[in-house]
Amino acid sequence: MVHVPQILLRSTEVESSGVLSDIETAVNSAFKPLADFLTDVVFFTIPGWPDGPPFVILWLIVGAAFCTIYFGFVQIRGWRTAFDVVRGKFSSPDDPGEVTHFQAFASALSGTVGLGNIAGVAIAVAIGGPGATFWMILAGLLGMATKFAECTLGVMYRQINEDGTVSGGPFKYLPVAFARFGRLPASALTGIYAVAILFFGVAGGNMFQANQTYMQAVEVTGKADSPLAGDGAGLIFGLILAALVALVIIGGIRSIARVTDKLVPAMAILYVVCCLTVLVVNAGHIPSAITGIFEGAFNPSGVAGGVVGVMIIGMQRAAFSNEAGLGSAAIAHSAVKTRRPVSEGFVALLEPFVDTVIICTMTALTIVVADTAIYAQTREQVAAGESPEVNGVLLTSDAFESVVSWFPLLLAIAVALFAFSTLITWSYYGLKAWEHLFGRSRVSEIIYKSVFCTFTALGCVLTLKQVVNLADSALFICAFVNILALYILVPVIKVEMRQYLADRKSGELLKLGSD
């Protein structure tokens, strides 16, 4: 996911002066009280457990564990079905929807695989040690069941519009789940969810991605001496990025899917190959790194809170990364071409595995086995009880550079691809929230896309710490609302799942030529 801890924001601020500095100061001052309030509310800890995890993390993990047990460990039993569906084995071109199963999978994955997989994981391993990786993987595996549930519901209650486009996801299943509470509470909870998604889409899923792409570009082109660091360069960079985003999002989810089904595999392969290169060069250190992951998970040293502390760090990283339980991915998955909603649930459960178990783990292993001076120094500071500031992208870049001097350039390309894919996917999520709040019309859609691209350009100029804090808090408001709806609707999903698996076993799906 796109969330990156505040510790990274502090270490990558852009120095500005004059009018830009005044604007940034004014915006930060305006948003600070609200951002602080929401942060305290959304990320509160259980009374009497000061070193415990934020309640929202427990809420997500407990929800994931519940779905895992309720659906009979579907993330283990459903692998073969998931691969069959994603490659189109049971699909028909006549199925209602806008995109194929693979395109829906790639679009949703592009929204979760972002800078958090590079920077956030690096910070987690630096602060929590190798053991954080174990808990991160465990949380990712549990989150596969949550993704299965919410994306099944996203398709089950979607609406096919007259022009063939789809409106689905939480905006359709939340009112159904909360209808038992009355029309007003159902509308209010769904509205709160829509506002949170819209705000995060514009700020966190847009401005932050643009800002960090610009910062990494400056980093690899000479830092302070970079031609990209001059007056007005950030705005020009932002305008170019906004133009590229506009070219993709004007065509809607079909255009986004055509880009992401090529971009996501390319960027994942590029990044994983770089990580594998580091691992191969440091192959002799891999056994000790794996041993360190297991030992650190249950016997950490120098981590505040001991085992609980490293567990919190790892599970937080997974929750922030794969978005399982937030409902956002269900928006992209609802556009799939299918007549059987649960088929897309099986596709969706693959996302946390790719995002967290593969990509995040590759980042963690790369940093641990490279054991660079920056990483070693950070671990020493943590062991001494200090709270060092860590630049996650720089830590990963340093691990890459320890093998090949020009590898940081490849990391810059990966950062740009990860950020761009997140930008275009969150533009779609924000659009669906906008439509829920303001209705569907061509004029309304143009206004939204214009606003979104404007903020893309601004993201390369301003470092709005309070806006990002507020956006993160708003996103996790979604977790409270979405998980509650899942608890209410899981019986409906289970009925669909049993029937689908029975039809698959009997060969009915193949006979019909449609899932």
N, C-alpha and C positions, 0 to 999 in steps of 0.2 A: 504494500500500500504506500501511499504517498506521504504519510506522516513521517516527519523526522524530528527527533527531540530538539528542544530549545538549545541544548548544548551545541548542536551543529550550527544553528542560526547565528549564535553569538560569534562563532569562529569564522563565519563566511560573510560578514556584513560588508556592504559596499560603502566606501567612504564617499560622502556627498557633501556639497556645500551650497550656500546660497539658497535659491528658491526651492530646489529639490529637498534640501535639508529641512527647511521650514515646513514643507508639505509633509514630509515623513514624521517630523516631530508632532505636528498638529494631529495627524491621523492616529499616531501611537497614543497620544494623550486622550483623544476622544474615545478610543476603543478600550483603553486599559481597564477602567472600572468594570465594564461588562465582561471583558475577557477574564479578569481575575475572578469575578463572581462565578461565571460558568465553569471555569477550571476547578474551583473549589467544590462546586456542586456535582459536576459530572465525575470528577476523579477523586471523590472523597474516599477515605479509608474507613474500615470498620472501627468503631469506637473501642478503645482498649487494645487495639492491635496497630500501634503507630508505624511499625515496620512492615505491615501487611500490604497486600496488593490493593490497588484501587478497586472499588466495588464493581465498576464496569468490567474489569478484567475477569473477576470471579463470575460475574453474570454471563459473560461470553463463554468461559470455559465450562461452567456447569451446564449451560444450554447445549454446548457441543457434546458433552458427555452424555446428557440425557438423550439427544438425537441418536448418538452412537448405539446406545443400549436399546432404545425404542425400535430402531430400524434393524436390529440384529446385526450390528457391525457391517452396515452396507458398504462402507469404504473398503472392506476386505472382500466381501462376497460379490461386490458389483464391478470388479475390475474388467472382467471379460465383456460384460454387457456394455460398460462404458466405452471400451475401445471399439466394439462393433458399431455402436450408435454414432460415435464421433467420425468414423470413416464412412458413414452413410449406408451401412448394410441394410437397414430396414426403411430407408427413406424413399420418398416419391417426390418428383418435381411438382406434383399437384398439391402437395401438403400446404395448408395455409401458413403464412408467415412471410418474412422478408429475406432471411439469410439461412445458410446451411448450418448444420450442427457444428462443423469445424469453425466456420466463420463466427458463430456466436461464442464459441469457446475462446477463440483468438481475441475477439473484441473485449470480452470480460476479463481475460487474462492480462490484456494490455493495460487495463485500469488498475490491476493489483500489482503487476510487476513494474516497479518504479524505482525512484532513488532510495526508498527505504530499504530495498534489497541490497543496495551497495553501501550506503552511508549508515543507515539505522542498525544493520547487523554488525557492522564494524564497531560501532559504539557499544553495542550489547556485549560483544566478545572482549572488547578492551576493558570495560567496566566490570562485567560479570565473570570474565574468564571463559575458558573453553567450555565449562560446564553449562553455560547458558544455551549452548547449541543443542544439548540433549532435550531440554525443556521446550525449546523452540520447535524442534521436530515433533515432539509429543503433541503439543498444542496444534500444530499443522495437521497431524493425522486425525485428531479429534474434529478439527474444523471441517474436514471433508464431509462429515455427516450433516453439519449445519448447512453447508452450501447445497448439498443434495436436497434438503428440505425447502429452503427458501426459493431456490430456482425452479423447483417443481411447482410451487405455488405461483411463482411469477408467470408461468405459462398457463397454468390451470385457470386463472381468473383474468387473463388478458382480454383486451378488446381489439378486434380487427376492424380498422376504420374503413370507410367507403373507398378511399383511395388505395387500399391495400397495405397501408402502414399499420404498425402495431403500437398500442399503448398498454403497457403491462408493468409487471414488477410490484413492489410494495404498495404503490398508489392504488392498485386494484384489489390486492388481497387483505390489506390492513382494514379497510371499511367492512369487509366480510367478517373478519375475525372479531372486530370490536362492535359489531352490530348489536350484540347481546347486551352491551352497556347502554344502548340508546343512540339515536342519530347524532346528537350534539357531541357526546364524548368521542364517538367514532370519527366524526369530521375533524374534531379538534386534534386528536392524536395523529391522524393522517396528515393534517395540515402542518403540525409541528415537524413531522418527519420530512415533508416536502421542503419546508423552509431550511431545515438543516442540510439536506442534500444540495439544495440550490446554492446556499452560502458556501459550502465546502467546495462545490464544483467550480465556483468563480475564484475563490481565494486559494484554498489548499491544493485543489486538483488542477489549478490553472496558474495563478501568479507564482506560487512557490516553485513549481516545476520550471517555469520560464526563468525565474531568478537563478536557480541552481544550475541550469544549463548555461546561462551567461557566465556565472562565476567560474565554472569548470573550463569554459572556453578561454577566459582571461588567464586562468591558472596555467594552461598548457601553451599559451602564446606569449609568455614572458611576465606574468603577474603585473606589477606596477608599471613595467616598461612595455606592456602589451599594447598594440594599436587599438585593442578593444576596450582599453581602460580610459581612453580620452573622453573629453567633454562631449556629450551627445552620442557617444558610441553605444551606450546601453540602450538608448531609445531606438536608434537605428536597428540594432540587433533585435530588439523586441518587435519592431514593426515588420521586419522580415519574417520572424517566427510567426507572428500573428497572421501574415499573409499566407504562409504555408498551411497553418491550421485552418484558415478560412477556405482554402481550396479543397480541403478534405471534408469539412463538416457541412458545407453547403448542400452536399448530396445526401445528408442524413445517414442513417445506420447502414444502408447498403454501401455507400461510399466509404464509410468508416471501416466496415467489414472487409471490403476489397483491399484496403491498405493494411489493416492489422493482420489479416491472414497470411500476408507476406512479411510484414515488419516484425511481428512477434517471434516467429521462428528464427528469422535472421539475427535479431538482437540477442535472443537467448543463446543461440549457437556461438555468436561472436564472444559473448561474455563467458560462457562455460568453457570454450576453447582456451581463452586467456587464463582462466582459473586452473584448468587442467595442466597448462604449460608450467605454471608455478608449482603445482603439485608434483609433476613428473621430475622437474629439476630438484625438488626437495623430497623426493620419494623416500629417502632414508628417515625422514622425520615424521612420516605419516603414521606409522604404528604408535609412536609416543603421543602424537596429537590425538588419535582416537582414544588411547588410554586416558589422556588428560581430560577428554570430553566426559567420559563416564565417571572418572574420579572427581572431577570438578563439579559434576551435577549433584553428588551426594556428600562430598567432603571438600567444599570450596575453601579457599584461603583468602583473607583480606577483603571479602565481600560483605558489606553491611547486611546484617540479617542472616548470615550463614546460608544454609540450604534454602531457606525460604526466600532470602534475598536473590540468590542466583535463579531460583525458580520464577520469581516475579519478572526479572529482567528478560529471561528467555521467552516466557509466555506472553509478555507484553509485546515483544518483538514480533512474534507470530501473529498475534491479534492485529497489530498495526499493519502488518504486511499483507495478509491474505484476505482481509475484510470479511471473513466468515462470520456470519451473525449480524452483519450490518444491513444486509438486504440490497446493497448497491448493485452487485453483480446480477441480481435477478432482473434488473432493468434491461441489460443487454441480452440476457438469455431469453427473455420473453418474446423477442423478435424472431425466434427460430422457426423454421418450416417444420411443423410436426402436428400430428393429430393426437398424440399421446403425451401429455405434460410431463409424466415421470421420466420419459426418455431423456429430456434435457437435464433432469436432476442427476442422472447417471453421468452425463457429460460434465456437469458442473463440479462433481466431487473430485475430478482430476485437477482442478485449479489449485487448491491449497497444496497438493502434492508437488506440482511443478514449481509453484511460487515459493513455498517455504521449505519443503523437504529437499528439493533439488537446488534451486538458485540461492536461497539464503544459506543453506548448508555449504555450498561451494564457496561463498564469500567467507564464511567463518573459517573453514579449513584452510583456505588460501592465506588468510591473515595469520592463523596460528602456526602453520608450517613455515611461512616466510620468516616469522619471528624477527621483524625489523627492529631497528633501534627505537623508533617511535612507539611501537607496540610494547616492547620490553620496558621502556621508561614509564609508560602509562600503567602497566601492571605493577611496577615497583611503587608508584605513587598510590595506587589503590591499596596495595598491601600495607602501606604505611599509614593508611587511614585518611588519605587526602581525597579530594574530589576534583580530579583534573578535567580541564576542558578538552574535548576530543573532536577533531574534524574527521568525520567518518569517511568522506570521499578521499581526503588526503591519506588516511591510514590505508585504505584499499589501494590507492595509487602508489603508495610507497612499497606495498607488497608486490605489485606488478613490476615496478621499476627495479626491484632487487634481482629480477631475472633478466629482463631486457630493458634497456634504457628508454626505448621509445614506446614501451607498453602503456604508459600513462596517456599517450595520444589515443590508443585504442579504447582506453577507459573513457576518455572524453567523448568519443563517438558513441560508446555504449550508453553513457549518461544522456546524451542528446536523444538517442533513439528511445530509451526508457521514458524520458520525460515527454517526448512528443507523443508516444503511444498513450501515455496517461492523459495528456492534454485532450486529445481528440475523443477518447472514450468518456472522460468526465464531462466533456461538452454535451454529449448525448444524455448522460444521466441528469445534468442540470436542465436540459431542455424538457425532459419528461416531468421534472419537478415544476418547471415554469408553466407547462401546459396544465398541470393539475391546479395550480394556483390562479392562472389567468386565462385558461381556456386555449383551444386550438384554433389558430388562424394563420394565414401566410404572413400577415403583417406582424403579428405577435412573435412568430418564429424568427423573422428577420431582425426584429428589435433585440431579441435575446442573443442571437449569434453575433450581432454587432457589439453588444455589451461585452460578451465573452471575449471576443478578439481584442477589444480595447484594453481589457484587464490583462490579457496576455502580454501586450506591449508594455503596460505599466509595471508588470512583474519584473522586468529587466532593469527598471529604473529605481524602484523603491524596495526597501527592506522593511516590510511591515510586520514586525514581530508580534504585535498585539492582534493583528488581523489573523495571522496564522494560528496563534493560540486560541482565538475565538473560533476559528474554522475547525480546529481539531476537536474542541469541546462540542461544537455543534454536530460533528459527525458521530461522536459517540453517544449523543442523545438518541441517534437512530438505533443504536444497539438495544437500549432499554425498550423502545417501542417495538422493534422487529422481533426480538426474542420472545416477548410476551405474546405476540401474534402466533409465533410458531408453536408455542405450548398449546394454544387453543385449536390450531388447525392440523396438528400432526395425525389425528385419526383419519382424516380425509386422504392424506398422503399415503398412509399405510394401505388403505383399500386399493388405491391406484397402483401402488407398487406391487402388491400381490397379484393383481389381475394381469399386469404387464409381464411379470416374470412367468406367470402361468402360460400366457400366450406365446412367449418366447420359447419356453420349453416344449410346447406342443407343436411349434412350427407355424403357428397362425400368423405371426408377424411377417415371415418370409412369404407365406402363401398370399397374403393381402398385398405384398409389395409396398407396404407403408407402415411406418411405426405409429 
